[in-house]
Amino acid sequence: MATVASPHSGTAAPDPHASYLAQKGLASWLFTLDHKRIGVMYLVAVLVSFLLGGIMAILVRLELLTPGRTIMDATTYNHVFSLHGVIMVFLFIIPSIPAAMGNIMLPVQLGTIDVAFPKLNLASFYIYCFGACFGLYSMIHGGVDTGWTFYTPYSSKFSNSAVIPMIGAAFIMGFSSILTGVNFIATVHKMRAKGLTWRRLPLFCWALYATSIIQVLATPVLAITLLLLIFERVLHLGIFDPSMGGDPVLFEHFFWFYSHPAVYIMIVPAMGVVSEIICTFSRRAPFGYFFIAMSSLGLALLGFLVWGHHLFVAGMSEYSTMVFSALTFLVGIPSGVKVFNWIATLYKGSIDLRSPMLYGLGFIFLFTIGGLTGLFLAMLAVDVHLHDTYFVVAHFHYVMVGGTVIAFVGGLHYWWPKFTGKMYDEGKARIAFALVFIGFNVTFMSQFVLGSRGMPRRYYDYLPEFTTLHQVSTVGSWILGVGFIVMLVMFIESLASGKKATNNPWGSVALEWTTPSPLPLHNFLKVPVITKGPYDYHLATEEELSED
Amino acid sequence: MASVNGMLLFQPLLDAKEPASDTAQLPVIMSSSGAGYDALYYFIYWFSVVFFVGIVGAMLYFVWKYRRQKGVKAAPTKDSTKLELTWTIIPFFMIIVMFHVSFDFYIHNAVASENALEVRVRGQRWNWSFQYPNGEGEGSVLYLPVNKPVKLVMSSSDVLHSFFIPAFRLKKDTVPGMYSQLAFTPTREGEAQVFCAEYCGAGEKPGSGGHYSMGAIIKVVSQAEYDKHMQEISGPGDKKPDEWGKELVQKSGCYTCHSVDGSAGTGPTYKGIFGRKENLSDGSSVDVDENYLRESILRPNAKVVKGFENGNMPPFVFTDAKLDAIIAYLKTVK
């Protein structure tokens, strides 16, 4: 087709040394097969979703500022918190690091020209958009009030909201996730540059590889579950509804069989980003490279075996809960191994506290809290009281926001010069970090106490005794919101008038920093041959470490 | 009655005395296993604090000590399998201990003693109702004698709910089509708040209640007070039939869905209900008389008034004397 503007085909081949952003025109984006441009389109899509989900979060916190009605009625509140969850999980956080950032960086870190299946890559993006349209349709037609978990029989029989299109959205976006996973696995196996052995694979690639395995294996289960739910709601097949002979606990098992591994789809790539940032800004190879890489695979595997801890109080047999409690504790081991290795990497490094590193260290701080509070919930006896309270809400926000979002934003700061060819205002970036870090802790630290004192989650109204802690949390959400606005302004300013970025602004020895900023159309000016590892700072010359 | 006013939305919950705080992080303890629970909680809490301070302390110290300085290069990384194994194996033993302590505690408290007082708990959107061993029932309030083992046998008549009593440190989902159980011994007289902890939606109309208002109060009282209460609820005492009926309606949570001021809730209003002509969902109509009221309480879905098909009222079980009293009361709502 003449209209297809591809870096790999077409009659008027553009200069492969020019920036991947050089070509202009909408069609050059919509029909592109370039992994970087697809990554940028994903990035825009997930950022818009993040904004939308963030507005929902601010509304939820605003409603909880006072007991009783503050700005909306109970039904609206139920819709708003459900949409917050659905948007953040399915539209933002699952595609955020792998599909957006991974799409751009994976082939570059592998020293290759593109992913293994560029057309499939574009198809994944359009499937994601198609799914998002269903989500939008559901929102226009009233949204959902089921929570992002769609528990039956509420979702199949009682909810009057637009459940079917929203489930359709999650179902369709699952295919996007699967196809991206297949693509990345093939890319890591078959597309590595000459000399890039498995032992030299950057830790971000290891993390994406582990994530892709989970995406391919777990997502079909979600698809089947959601399909069964649609069958029950539309065709009245009794699968989960006991009044038709089904079992609602079965839905919980099916749902979490995907959704717990999905937690690792979210956090494992974040750990990959943090590994990259810590090495670059410590100028040191990661301590225990092999153990960090293998712990990603360990988490991917263990992630499949612990779904039952979401059902500790659901009426499972005591012996099932015992097995799941024991398995859940095991997750602590690879998580701990990662944290210990990062700390050991800092030891005797040459540490530079620029904004990406602030996010890297912020991740360790927040993820440690998220991980340790996970121990409370893995302990069967302790979980019984904390289950479905704000303690759980705070715990998973420390992992998902304090972990994944902080790493995502850190990665954005880190690779921004490579993506855009521009630098940003470091002063504003630090102010934004401070606001986000403080705002986040104020918002969610208070929720741990709310939960342990007995405040259940998904409540529109609350007892007066919980008022102060809820208000602290709401004020925190404003600080957090302002932090993200400052960051947005900073990035927009950078795009409009940022200083031109050098090839290697951080003085890193990793492969992606040897090639121009922004990335050239074919990623490298000449085909790279890898002769050393991505973190071999001890082999680097002064010239390689200089920040230009 | 329920209104959009925040304080009143929680009317049934507010009847509880403000629980005194025992510790900063956990509410007052009212059951035999509570103290053990709190000990476990603070064990894991201090374990976490020590780990957190260690990790973040080391991180901050290294960041300061090894900050980038001119002319100082990072030392090459030397991997140490010994160190890796150390911080894999030591935490492994720690989690074995944690798992063991916690499961041991859990399983010892999961089993009810043989002479436990058995109470049926039914969850329906959006209230809890209880049935004592003598067959008598009430809604939103549960009386329990202090220091007597209790076993709750729980079910749900519509969606998933979860029976959560923070003061007892206990929680269990109620699942439609299945029984679930909780076992405990209340050890302290007073009022314990019950919450629903599994999301179950909300009524479309303001004030019609929802997941957030699905509460109840457990009143832990002396054996003598408990016996007295059992006598009170099994008969009218010195009340007139319609007064007793009103009390029964109130306690069963009927006002959650049925108003007395003529406004339509999840169900039809009680105002002027007796003798009214109602159009039914199947197109026919009915004059509301004693027999229709009786049927609609015992089998609510037999004849549903048009426009209230989604009400999903659960069936209620009353003795004939109580039914008579409720009907007598409904006749007075004009």
Chai-1 contact restraints between the chains, C-beta under 6 A:
chainA,res_idxA,chainB,res_idxB,connection_type,confidence,min_distance_angstrom,max_distance_angstrom,comment,restraint_id
A,P67,B,G6,contact,1.0,0.0,6.0,A-B,restraint_1
A,G68,B,N5,contact,1.0,0.0,6.0,A-B,restraint_2
A,G68,B,G6,contact,1.0,0.0,6.0,A-B,restraint_3
A,G68,B,L9,contact,1.0,0.0,6.0,A-B,restraint_4
A,R69,B,V4,contact,1.0,0.0,6.0,A-B,restraint_5
A,D73,B,P206,contact,1.0,0.0,6.0,A-B,restraint_6
A,A74,B,A202,contact,1.0,0.0,6.0,A-B,restraint_7
A,A74,B,G210,contact,1.0,0.0,6.0,A-B,restraint_8
A,T75,B,A202,contact,1.0,0.0,6.0,A-B,restraint_9
A,T75,B,E204,contact,1.0,0.0,6.0,A-B,restraint_10
A,N78,B,A202,contact,1.0,0.0,6.0,A-B,restraint_11
A,G147,B,Y199,contact,1.0,0.0,6.0,A-B,restraint_12
A,Y151,B,L160,contact,1.0,0.0,6.0,A-B,restraint_13
A,P153,B,V159,contact,1.0,0.0,6.0,A-B,restraint_14
A,Y154,B,V159,contact,1.0,0.0,6.0,A-B,restraint_15
A,Y154,B,G201,contact,1.0,0.0,6.0,A-B,restraint_16
A,F158,B,V159,contact,1.0,0.0,6.0,A-B,restraint_17
A,P242,B,P176,contact,1.0,0.0,6.0,A-B,restraint_18
A,P242,B,G177,contact,1.0,0.0,6.0,A-B,restraint_19
A,P248,B,L160,contact,1.0,0.0,6.0,A-B,restraint_20
A,P248,B,V175,contact,1.0,0.0,6.0,A-B,restraint_21
A,R283,B,A74,contact,1.0,0.0,6.0,A-B,restraint_22
A,R284,B,A74,contact,1.0,0.0,6.0,A-B,restraint_23
A,R284,B,T77,contact,1.0,0.0,6.0,A-B,restraint_24
A,A285,B,T77,contact,1.0,0.0,6.0,A-B,restraint_25
A,F287,B,T77,contact,1.0,0.0,6.0,A-B,restraint_26
A,G288,B,D79,contact,1.0,0.0,6.0,A-B,restraint_27
A,G288,B,E84,contact,1.0,0.0,6.0,A-B,restraint_28
A,F291,B,E84,contact,1.0,0.0,6.0,A-B,restraint_29
A,V313,B,K171,contact,1.0,0.0,6.0,A-B,restraint_30
A,V313,B,K172,contact,1.0,0.0,6.0,A-B,restraint_31
A,V313,B,D173,contact,1.0,0.0,6.0,A-B,restraint_32
A,A314,B,D173,contact,1.0,0.0,6.0,A-B,restraint_33
A,G315,B,D173,contact,1.0,0.0,6.0,A-B,restraint_34
A,G315,B,V175,contact,1.0,0.0,6.0,A-B,restraint_35
A,G315,B,S180,contact,1.0,0.0,6.0,A-B,restraint_36
A,E318,B,A110,contact,1.0,0.0,6.0,A-B,restraint_37
A,M322,B,F103,contact,1.0,0.0,6.0,A-B,restraint_38
A,A326,B,F99,contact,1.0,0.0,6.0,A-B,restraint_39
A,F329,B,I95,contact,1.0,0.0,6.0,A-B,restraint_40
A,F329,B,F99,contact,1.0,0.0,6.0,A-B,restraint_41
A,G332,B,I95,contact,1.0,0.0,6.0,A-B,restraint_42
A,I333,B,P91,contact,1.0,0.0,6.0,A-B,restraint_43
A,G336,B,P91,contact,1.0,0.0,6.0,A-B,restraint_44
A,F340,B,W87,contact,1.0,0.0,6.0,A-B,restraint_45
A,I343,B,A58,contact,1.0,0.0,6.0,A-B,restraint_46
A,I343,B,M59,contact,1.0,0.0,6.0,A-B,restraint_47
A,L346,B,F62,contact,1.0,0.0,6.0,A-B,restraint_48
A,Y347,B,F62,contact,1.0,0.0,6.0,A-B,restraint_49
A,K348,B,Y66,contact,1.0,0.0,6.0,A-B,restraint_50
A,K348,B,A75,contact,1.0,0.0,6.0,A-B,restraint_51
A,G349,B,Y66,contact,1.0,0.0,6.0,A-B,restraint_52
A,G349,B,A74,contact,1.0,0.0,6.0,A-B,restraint_53
A,S350,B,R68,contact,1.0,0.0,6.0,A-B,restraint_54
A,S350,B,A74,contact,1.0,0.0,6.0,A-B,restraint_55
A,I351,B,V63,contact,1.0,0.0,6.0,A-B,restraint_56
A,I351,B,Y66,contact,1.0,0.0,6.0,A-B,restraint_57
A,I351,B,R67,contact,1.0,0.0,6.0,A-B,restraint_58
A,I351,B,R68,contact,1.0,0.0,6.0,A-B,restraint_59
A,D352,B,R68,contact,1.0,0.0,6.0,A-B,restraint_60
A,I364,B,M59,contact,1.0,0.0,6.0,A-B,restraint_61
A,F365,B,V56,contact,1.0,0.0,6.0,A-B,restraint_62
A,T368,B,F52,contact,1.0,0.0,6.0,A-B,restraint_63
A,T368,B,I55,contact,1.0,0.0,6.0,A-B,restraint_64
A,L372,B,S48,contact,1.0,0.0,6.0,A-B,restraint_65
A,L372,B,F51,contact,1.0,0.0,6.0,A-B,restraint_66
A,L375,B,I44,contact,1.0,0.0,6.0,A-B,restraint_67
A,F376,B,I44,contact,1.0,0.0,6.0,A-B,restraint_68
A,M379,B,S102,contact,1.0,0.0,6.0,A-B,restraint_69
A,L380,B,S102,contact,1.0,0.0,6.0,A-B,restraint_70
A,L380,B,F103,contact,1.0,0.0,6.0,A-B,restraint_71
A,L380,B,Y106,contact,1.0,0.0,6.0,A-B,restraint_72
A,A381,B,L40,contact,1.0,0.0,6.0,A-B,restraint_73
A,A381,B,S102,contact,1.0,0.0,6.0,A-B,restraint_74
A,A381,B,F105,contact,1.0,0.0,6.0,A-B,restraint_75
A,A381,B,Y106,contact,1.0,0.0,6.0,A-B,restraint_76
A,V382,B,L40,contact,1.0,0.0,6.0,A-B,restraint_77
A,V382,B,Y41,contact,1.0,0.0,6.0,A-B,restraint_78
A,V384,B,K171,contact,1.0,0.0,6.0,A-B,restraint_79
A,H385,B,R169,contact,1.0,0.0,6.0,A-B,restraint_80
A,H387,B,K171,contact,1.0,0.0,6.0,A-B,restraint_81
A,D388,B,A197,contact,1.0,0.0,6.0,A-B,restraint_82
A,V449,B,Q25,contact,1.0,0.0,6.0,A-B,restraint_83
A,S452,B,Q25,contact,1.0,0.0,6.0,A-B,restraint_84
A,S452,B,L26,contact,1.0,0.0,6.0,A-B,restraint_85
A,R453,B,P27,contact,1.0,0.0,6.0,A-B,restraint_86
A,G454,B,P27,contact,1.0,0.0,6.0,A-B,restraint_87
A,G454,B,P166,contact,1.0,0.0,6.0,A-B,restraint_88
A,P456,B,F195,contact,1.0,0.0,6.0,A-B,restraint_89
A,P456,B,A197,contact,1.0,0.0,6.0,A-B,restraint_90
A,R458,B,Y199,contact,1.0,0.0,6.0,A-B,restraint_91
A,Y459,B,Y212,contact,1.0,0.0,6.0,A-B,restraint_92
A,Y460,B,Y212,contact,1.0,0.0,6.0,A-B,restraint_93
A,D461,B,L9,contact,1.0,0.0,6.0,A-B,restraint_94
A,D461,B,Y212,contact,1.0,0.0,6.0,A-B,restraint_95
A,L463,B,L13,contact,1.0,0.0,6.0,A-B,restraint_96
A,Y537,B,A74,contact,1.0,0.0,6.0,A-B,restraint_97
A,H538,B,P76,contact,1.0,0.0,6.0,A-B,restraint_98
